[in-house]
């Protein structure tokens, strides 16, 4: 069981992070914010696949103004992502943003930061100090020390400005361009303040590489109890980012998302196209929406009847496939053989039965 760092609790719309609250999943809409129709559609899709907080890029006045309309059409909390222009932060707050992300590398004048902090405080919304190693504040980037020290110092200096303005609804992120610096920076800041931490790794690449890099960086921090909200950055649809975030959190037993499918890697004993079978089952399962209160269920899909049930003992239910039929099993115990074509149907039916009992 992971022992989590005790961060102070911060509210982002209806979502609380820090303390014992679950590690929240966030993503970003990938259309221009002022293009409200696709943005609203994407936020709704993100909500239905398990995203809990959405960030929107606010590049100009039309984006800041669009927040008002978007807020009337969606339920997820909206974070306004602001760079360069502090006035955009003011406009985003006025239009109902639930949280502001400021980049200390390009919004750093004390009076301006303090002004944003006062407006955020008056509207009861938090600010994320979102530092990137590629855009460190000027006074820090010329200082001695490695990237990690400079990032941490940059964040602490910015936190000081906010605290001086009597603002403490702060979330911090420190994203370096590589895994080792990112992990080290988060570890360091985790011991120096009690603000909740937003975990992320920038520019990770296409989903295959991005999921691996994110799992290593974010997974290793979460294992140490560090992290209160995560955003997986992928060069892909945002739904994919949510899917990877859910896999990481479920694998560490930090969250339950209803159903988890496990499957064997197959070997010479396997006589069926297991990859296609698992993909089809995953698609059928993702089309079902689960109540957050639903009992978590682990389903195993295994490539042979001889070893399958035993190798997947920890699964609640599963099918081990022979050439023409499947063996349905519960907790590793063989129950009955069923014709190939009925296997997916039996699993879904059993799943429904478990959920009815569990709720
Ligand atoms: S369950 Fe069977 S097919 Fe799958 S890896 Fe194990 S032995 Fe091979």
Boltz pocket constraint, residues with backbone or C-beta under 6 A from the ligand:
constraints:
  - pocket:
      binder: B
      contacts: [[A, 264], [A, 265], [A, 266], [A, 267], [A, 268], [A, 269], [A, 270], [A, 302], [A, 303], [A, 304], [A, 305], [A, 307], [A, 308], [A, 311]]
      max_distance: 6.0
